[in-house]
Amino acid sequence: MWVLTIFENDNVRMFQFETKEEAEKALEATTQPAIISYTTLSLAA
């Protein structure tokens, strides 16, 4: 799973993607500071 983490002022938002390509496309679309990372853990509660 690929994770996009977006840093906005006092907030941090995280989005999960199945593929690196999906995460990179979302990263390119954001204007906020952000990173993509890979994990084998699920963000679902």
PDB file of N, H, CA, C and O in Angstrom:
ATOM      1  N   MET A   1       0.843  -1.160   0.000  1.00  0.00           N
ATOM      2  CA  MET A   1       0.000   0.000   0.000  1.00  0.00           C
ATOM      3  C   MET A   1       0.897   1.235   0.000  1.00  0.00           C
ATOM      4  O   MET A   1       1.901   1.291   0.709  1.00  0.00           O
ATOM      5  N   TRP A   2       0.522   2.203  -0.794  1.00  0.00           N
ATOM      6  H   TRP A   2      -0.294   2.157  -1.370  1.00  0.00           H
ATOM      7  CA  TRP A   2       1.225   3.478  -0.868  1.00  0.00           C
ATOM      8  C   TRP A   2       0.413   4.526  -0.122  1.00  0.00           C
ATOM      9  O   TRP A   2      -0.815   4.546  -0.205  1.00  0.00           O
ATOM     10  N   VAL A   3       1.099   5.389   0.601  1.00  0.00           N
ATOM     11  H   VAL A   3       2.096   5.372   0.669  1.00  0.00           H
ATOM     12  CA  VAL A   3       0.439   6.397   1.434  1.00  0.00           C
ATOM     13  C   VAL A   3       0.911   7.779   1.006  1.00  0.00           C
ATOM     14  O   VAL A   3       2.110   8.031   0.890  1.00  0.00           O
ATOM     15  N   LEU A   4      -0.043   8.666   0.776  1.00  0.00           N
ATOM     16  H   LEU A   4      -1.017   8.461   0.870  1.00  0.00           H
ATOM     17  CA  LEU A   4       0.251  10.072   0.516  1.00  0.00           C
ATOM     18  C   LEU A   4      -0.046  10.826   1.802  1.00  0.00           C
ATOM     19  O   LEU A   4      -1.168  10.783   2.306  1.00  0.00           O
ATOM     20  N   THR A   5       0.950  11.514   2.331  1.00  0.00           N
ATOM     21  H   THR A   5       1.862  11.549   1.921  1.00  0.00           H
ATOM     22  CA  THR A   5       0.791  12.312   3.540  1.00  0.00           C
ATOM     23  C   THR A   5       0.921  13.776   3.149  1.00  0.00           C
ATOM     24  O   THR A   5       1.941  14.190   2.596  1.00  0.00           O
ATOM     25  N   ILE A   6      -0.120  14.560   3.438  1.00  0.00           N
ATOM     26  H   ILE A   6      -0.947  14.223   3.887  1.00  0.00           H
ATOM     27  CA  ILE A   6      -0.146  15.982   3.096  1.00  0.00           C
ATOM     28  C   ILE A   6      -0.099  16.791   4.385  1.00  0.00           C
ATOM     29  O   ILE A   6      -0.864  16.541   5.317  1.00  0.00           O
ATOM     30  N   PHE A   7       0.802  17.758   4.428  1.00  0.00           N
ATOM     31  H   PHE A   7       1.423  17.961   3.671  1.00  0.00           H
ATOM     32  CA  PHE A   7       0.989  18.617   5.602  1.00  0.00           C
ATOM     33  C   PHE A   7       0.363  19.982   5.321  1.00  0.00           C
ATOM     34  O   PHE A   7       0.810  20.701   4.428  1.00  0.00           O
ATOM     35  N   GLU A   8      -0.679  20.338   6.089  1.00  0.00           N
ATOM     36  H   GLU A   8      -1.042  19.753   6.815  1.00  0.00           H
ATOM     37  CA  GLU A   8      -1.388  21.597   5.903  1.00  0.00           C
ATOM     38  C   GLU A   8      -1.457  22.341   7.232  1.00  0.00           C
ATOM     39  O   GLU A   8      -2.124  21.886   8.161  1.00  0.00           O
ATOM     40  N   ASN A   9      -0.784  23.459   7.329  1.00  0.00           N
ATOM     41  H   ASN A   9      -0.242  23.828   6.574  1.00  0.00           H
ATOM     42  CA  ASN A   9      -0.822  24.273   8.542  1.00  0.00           C
ATOM     43  C   ASN A   9      -0.768  23.402   9.794  1.00  0.00           C
ATOM     44  O   ASN A   9       0.289  22.860  10.119  1.00  0.00           O
ATOM     45  N   ASP A  10      -1.891  23.259  10.501  1.00  0.00           N
ATOM     46  H   ASP A  10      -2.749  23.698  10.236  1.00  0.00           H
ATOM     47  CA  ASP A  10      -1.933  22.473  11.734  1.00  0.00           C
ATOM     48  C   ASP A  10      -2.479  21.063  11.518  1.00  0.00           C
ATOM     49  O   ASP A  10      -2.711  20.338  12.486  1.00  0.00           O
ATOM     50  N   ASN A  11      -2.685  20.668  10.276  1.00  0.00           N
ATOM     51  H   ASN A  11      -2.497  21.256   9.489  1.00  0.00           H
ATOM     52  CA  ASN A  11      -3.289  19.371   9.972  1.00  0.00           C
ATOM     53  C   ASN A  11      -2.345  18.480   9.173  1.00  0.00           C
ATOM     54  O   ASN A  11      -1.498  18.957   8.418  1.00  0.00           O
ATOM     55  N   VAL A  12      -2.513  17.186   9.358  1.00  0.00           N
ATOM     56  H   VAL A  12      -3.201  16.798   9.971  1.00  0.00           H
ATOM     57  CA  VAL A  12      -1.830  16.184   8.538  1.00  0.00           C
ATOM     58  C   VAL A  12      -2.912  15.255   8.005  1.00  0.00           C
ATOM     59  O   VAL A  12      -3.690  14.695   8.777  1.00  0.00           O
ATOM     60  N   ARG A  13      -2.960  15.092   6.685  1.00  0.00           N
ATOM     61  H   ARG A  13      -2.327  15.547   6.058  1.00  0.00           H
ATOM     62  CA  ARG A  13      -3.947  14.197   6.076  1.00  0.00           C
ATOM     63  C   ARG A  13      -3.211  13.057   5.391  1.00  0.00           C
ATOM     64  O   ARG A  13      -2.154  13.253   4.791  1.00  0.00           O
ATOM     65  N   MET A  14      -3.788  11.858   5.489  1.00  0.00           N
ATOM     66  H   MET A  14      -4.646  11.699   5.976  1.00  0.00           H
ATOM     67  CA  MET A  14      -3.173  10.675   4.883  1.00  0.00           C
ATOM     68  C   MET A  14      -4.194   9.972   3.993  1.00  0.00           C
ATOM     69  O   MET A  14      -5.358   9.809   4.358  1.00  0.00           O
ATOM     70  N   PHE A  15      -3.723   9.560   2.812  1.00  0.00           N
ATOM     71  H   PHE A  15      -2.777   9.693   2.516  1.00  0.00           H
ATOM     72  CA  PHE A  15      -4.561   8.860   1.847  1.00  0.00           C
ATOM     73  C   PHE A  15      -3.824   7.608   1.403  1.00  0.00           C
ATOM     74  O   PHE A  15      -2.610   7.640   1.205  1.00  0.00           O
ATOM     75  N   GLN A  16      -4.541   6.513   1.246  1.00  0.00           N
ATOM     76  H   GLN A  16      -5.528   6.486   1.407  1.00  0.00           H
ATOM     77  CA  GLN A  16      -3.890   5.268   0.837  1.00  0.00           C
ATOM     78  C   GLN A  16      -4.259   4.922  -0.601  1.00  0.00           C
ATOM     79  O   GLN A  16      -5.368   5.191  -1.062  1.00  0.00           O
ATOM     80  N   PHE A  17      -3.287   4.312  -1.301  1.00  0.00           N
ATOM     81  H   PHE A  17      -2.386   4.093  -0.926  1.00  0.00           H
ATOM     82  CA  PHE A  17      -3.442   3.932  -2.697  1.00  0.00           C
ATOM     83  C   PHE A  17      -2.891   2.527  -2.893  1.00  0.00           C
ATOM     84  O   PHE A  17      -1.975   2.104  -2.188  1.00  0.00           O
ATOM     85  N   GLU A  18      -3.451   1.819  -3.846  1.00  0.00           N
ATOM     86  H   GLU A  18      -4.196   2.163  -4.418  1.00  0.00           H
ATOM     87  CA  GLU A  18      -2.990   0.465  -4.151  1.00  0.00           C
ATOM     88  C   GLU A  18      -1.694   0.471  -4.948  1.00  0.00           C
ATOM     89  O   GLU A  18      -0.868  -0.427  -4.786  1.00  0.00           O
ATOM     90  N   THR A  19      -1.501   1.470  -5.809  1.00  0.00           N
ATOM     91  H   THR A  19      -2.172   2.199  -5.941  1.00  0.00           H
ATOM     92  CA  THR A  19      -0.309   1.489  -6.655  1.00  0.00           C
ATOM     93  C   THR A  19       0.490   2.771  -6.452  1.00  0.00           C
ATOM     94  O   THR A  19      -0.044   3.800  -6.039  1.00  0.00           O
ATOM     95  N   LYS A  20       1.772   2.682  -6.751  1.00  0.00           N
ATOM     96  H   LYS A  20       2.206   1.846  -7.087  1.00  0.00           H
ATOM     97  CA  LYS A  20       2.651   3.849  -6.662  1.00  0.00           C
ATOM     98  C   LYS A  20       2.222   4.918  -7.669  1.00  0.00           C
ATOM     99  O   LYS A  20       2.303   6.113  -7.382  1.00  0.00           O
ATOM    100  N   GLU A  21       1.769   4.491  -8.834  1.00  0.00           N
ATOM    101  H   GLU A  21       1.703   3.521  -9.066  1.00  0.00           H
ATOM    102  CA  GLU A  21       1.351   5.431  -9.870  1.00  0.00           C
ATOM    103  C   GLU A  21       0.174   6.284  -9.401  1.00  0.00           C
ATOM    104  O   GLU A  21       0.142   7.489  -9.652  1.00  0.00           O
ATOM    105  N   GLU A  22      -0.796   5.663  -8.717  1.00  0.00           N
ATOM    106  H   GLU A  22      -0.770   4.684  -8.513  1.00  0.00           H
ATOM    107  CA  GLU A  22      -1.937   6.413  -8.181  1.00  0.00           C
ATOM    108  C   GLU A  22      -1.467   7.448  -7.160  1.00  0.00           C
ATOM    109  O   GLU A  22      -1.920   8.593  -7.175  1.00  0.00           O
ATOM    110  N   ALA A  23      -0.564   7.043  -6.281  1.00  0.00           N
ATOM    111  H   ALA A  23      -0.197   6.113  -6.268  1.00  0.00           H
ATOM    112  CA  ALA A  23      -0.052   7.947  -5.248  1.00  0.00           C
ATOM    113  C   ALA A  23       0.726   9.099  -5.867  1.00  0.00           C
ATOM    114  O   ALA A  23       0.593  10.243  -5.432  1.00  0.00           O
ATOM    115  N   GLU A  24       1.541   8.806  -6.883  1.00  0.00           N
ATOM    116  H   GLU A  24       1.650   7.877  -7.236  1.00  0.00           H
ATOM    117  CA  GLU A  24       2.313   9.855  -7.547  1.00  0.00           C
ATOM    118  C   GLU A  24       1.409  10.846  -8.268  1.00  0.00           C
ATOM    119  O   GLU A  24       1.686  12.045  -8.274  1.00  0.00           O
ATOM    120  N   LYS A  25       0.339  10.360  -8.871  1.00  0.00           N
ATOM    121  H   LYS A  25       0.114   9.386  -8.866  1.00  0.00           H
ATOM    122  CA  LYS A  25      -0.606  11.240  -9.561  1.00  0.00           C
ATOM    123  C   LYS A  25      -1.266  12.191  -8.560  1.00  0.00           C
ATOM    124  O   LYS A  25      -1.415  13.380  -8.841  1.00  0.00           O
ATOM    125  N   ALA A  26      -1.661  11.674  -7.402  1.00  0.00           N
ATOM    126  H   ALA A  26      -1.540  10.707  -7.175  1.00  0.00           H
ATOM    127  CA  ALA A  26      -2.267  12.512  -6.366  1.00  0.00           C
ATOM    128  C   ALA A  26      -1.244  13.501  -5.807  1.00  0.00           C
ATOM    129  O   ALA A  26      -1.588  14.646  -5.513  1.00  0.00           O
ATOM    130  N   LEU A  27       0.005  13.071  -5.658  1.00  0.00           N
ATOM    131  H   LEU A  27       0.285  12.141  -5.896  1.00  0.00           H
ATOM    132  CA  LEU A  27       1.067  13.955  -5.174  1.00  0.00           C
ATOM    133  C   LEU A  27       1.265  15.122  -6.132  1.00  0.00           C
ATOM    134  O   LEU A  27       1.417  16.263  -5.695  1.00  0.00           O
ATOM    135  N   GLU A  28       1.266  14.850  -7.424  1.00  0.00           N
ATOM    136  H   GLU A  28       1.142  13.924  -7.779  1.00  0.00           H
ATOM    137  CA  GLU A  28       1.424  15.904  -8.422  1.00  0.00           C
ATOM    138  C   GLU A  28       0.267  16.898  -8.391  1.00  0.00           C
ATOM    139  O   GLU A  28       0.445  18.064  -8.743  1.00  0.00           O
ATOM    140  N   ALA A  29      -0.914  16.449  -7.976  1.00  0.00           N
ATOM    141  H   ALA A  29      -1.058  15.501  -7.691  1.00  0.00           H
ATOM    142  CA  ALA A  29      -2.102  17.301  -7.975  1.00  0.00           C
ATOM    143  C   ALA A  29      -2.195  18.211  -6.752  1.00  0.00           C
ATOM    144  O   ALA A  29      -2.980  19.159  -6.758  1.00  0.00           O
ATOM    145  N   THR A  30      -1.415  17.949  -5.709  1.00  0.00           N
ATOM    146  H   THR A  30      -0.777  17.179  -5.704  1.00  0.00           H
ATOM    147  CA  THR A  30      -1.507  18.766  -4.504  1.00  0.00           C
ATOM    148  C   THR A  30      -0.527  19.934  -4.566  1.00  0.00           C
ATOM    149  O   THR A  30       0.544  19.836  -5.165  1.00  0.00           O
ATOM    150  N   THR A  31      -0.917  21.043  -3.933  1.00  0.00           N
ATOM    151  H   THR A  31      -1.787  21.122  -3.446  1.00  0.00           H
ATOM    152  CA  THR A  31      -0.041  22.217  -3.862  1.00  0.00           C
ATOM    153  C   THR A  31       0.588  22.349  -2.481  1.00  0.00           C
ATOM    154  O   THR A  31       1.423  23.226  -2.259  1.00  0.00           O
ATOM    155  N   GLN A  32       0.193  21.486  -1.555  1.00  0.00           N
ATOM    156  H   GLN A  32      -0.485  20.773  -1.736  1.00  0.00           H
ATOM    157  CA  GLN A  32       0.715  21.509  -0.195  1.00  0.00           C
ATOM    158  C   GLN A  32       1.971  20.639  -0.108  1.00  0.00           C
ATOM    159  O   GLN A  32       2.169  19.757  -0.944  1.00  0.00           O
ATOM    160  N   PRO A  33       2.822  20.880   0.901  1.00  0.00           N
ATOM    161  CA  PRO A  33       3.952  19.977   1.119  1.00  0.00           C
ATOM    162  C   PRO A  33       3.426  18.557   1.376  1.00  0.00           C
ATOM    163  O   PRO A  33       2.484  18.367   2.145  1.00  0.00           O
ATOM    164  N   ALA A  34       4.043  17.567   0.725  1.00  0.00           N
ATOM    165  H   ALA A  34       4.809  17.722   0.100  1.00  0.00           H
ATOM    166  CA  ALA A  34       3.542  16.197   0.842  1.00  0.00           C
ATOM    167  C   ALA A  34       4.647  15.203   0.515  1.00  0.00           C
ATOM    168  O   ALA A  34       5.640  15.531  -0.135  1.00  0.00           O
ATOM    169  N   ILE A  35       4.442  13.978   0.985  1.00  0.00           N
ATOM    170  H   ILE A  35       3.635  13.711   1.512  1.00  0.00           H
ATOM    171  CA  ILE A  35       5.354  12.873   0.681  1.00  0.00           C
ATOM    172  C   ILE A  35       4.529  11.633   0.359  1.00  0.00           C
ATOM    173  O   ILE A  35       3.375  11.511   0.772  1.00  0.00           O
ATOM    174  N   ILE A  36       5.146  10.709  -0.390  1.00  0.00           N
ATOM    175  H   ILE A  36       6.083  10.808  -0.725  1.00  0.00           H
ATOM    176  CA  ILE A  36       4.542   9.386  -0.542  1.00  0.00           C
ATOM    177  C   ILE A  36       5.482   8.379   0.099  1.00  0.00           C
ATOM    178  O   ILE A  36       6.701   8.548   0.090  1.00  0.00           O
ATOM    179  N   SER A  37       4.895   7.334   0.653  1.00  0.00           N
ATOM    180  H   SER A  37       3.905   7.196   0.661  1.00  0.00           H
ATOM    181  CA  SER A  37       5.677   6.281   1.296  1.00  0.00           C
ATOM    182  C   SER A  37       4.980   4.944   1.060  1.00  0.00           C
ATOM    183  O   SER A  37       3.818   4.894   0.658  1.00  0.00           O
ATOM    184  N   TYR A  38       5.717   3.863   1.318  1.00  0.00           N
ATOM    185  H   TYR A  38       6.661   3.904   1.645  1.00  0.00           H
ATOM    186  CA  TYR A  38       5.185   2.514   1.140  1.00  0.00           C
ATOM    187  C   TYR A  38       5.132   1.814   2.488  1.00  0.00           C
ATOM    188  O   TYR A  38       6.051   1.936   3.298  1.00  0.00           O
ATOM    189  N   THR A  39       4.051   1.083   2.724  1.00  0.00           N
ATOM    190  H   THR A  39       3.304   0.984   2.066  1.00  0.00           H
ATOM    191  CA  THR A  39       3.922   0.313   3.957  1.00  0.00           C
ATOM    192  C   THR A  39       3.154  -0.973   3.684  1.00  0.00           C
ATOM    193  O   THR A  39       2.390  -1.067   2.723  1.00  0.00           O
ATOM    194  N   THR A  40       3.368  -1.952   4.537  1.00  0.00           N
ATOM    195  H   THR A  40       3.988  -1.877   5.318  1.00  0.00           H
ATOM    196  CA  THR A  40       2.593  -3.188   4.459  1.00  0.00           C
ATOM    197  C   THR A  40       1.463  -3.175   5.483  1.00  0.00           C
ATOM    198  O   THR A  40       0.692  -4.130   5.571  1.00  0.00           O
ATOM    199  N   LEU A  41       1.363  -2.092   6.258  1.00  0.00           N
ATOM    200  H   LEU A  41       1.989  -1.316   6.186  1.00  0.00           H
ATOM    201  CA  LEU A  41       0.305  -1.944   7.252  1.00  0.00           C
ATOM    202  C   LEU A  41      -0.901  -1.267   6.634  1.00  0.00           C
ATOM    203  O   LEU A  41      -0.765  -0.510   5.673  1.00  0.00           O
ATOM    204  N   SER A  42      -2.084  -1.531   7.178  1.00  0.00           N
ATOM    205  H   SER A  42      -2.195  -2.146   7.959  1.00  0.00           H
ATOM    206  CA  SER A  42      -3.307  -0.905   6.696  1.00  0.00           C
ATOM    207  C   SER A  42      -3.663   0.291   7.565  1.00  0.00           C
ATOM    208  O   SER A  42      -3.469   0.259   8.780  1.00  0.00           O
ATOM    209  N   LEU A  43      -4.187   1.355   6.940  1.00  0.00           N
ATOM    210  H   LEU A  43      -4.345   1.381   5.952  1.00  0.00           H
ATOM    211  CA  LEU A  43      -4.630   2.529   7.692  1.00  0.00           C
ATOM    212  C   LEU A  43      -6.055   2.366   8.204  1.00  0.00           C
ATOM    213  O   LEU A  43      -6.516   3.178   9.006  1.00  0.00           O
ATOM    214  N   ALA A  44      -6.758   1.336   7.758  1.00  0.00           N
ATOM    215  H   ALA A  44      -6.384   0.676   7.106  1.00  0.00           H
ATOM    216  CA  ALA A  44      -8.143   1.126   8.174  1.00  0.00           C
ATOM    217  C   ALA A  44      -8.204   0.769   9.655  1.00  0.00           C
ATOM    218  O   ALA A  44      -7.386   0.000  10.159  1.00  0.00           O
ATOM    219  N   ALA A  45      -9.186   1.344  10.337  1.00  0.00           N
ATOM    220  H   ALA A  45      -9.850   1.969   9.927  1.00  0.00           H
ATOM    221  CA  ALA A  45      -9.335   1.090  11.773  1.00  0.00           C
ATOM    222  C   ALA A  45     -10.212  -0.113  12.018  1.00  0.00           C
ATOM    223  O   ALA A  45     -10.451  -0.479  13.169  1.00  0.00           O
TER     224      ALA A  45
END
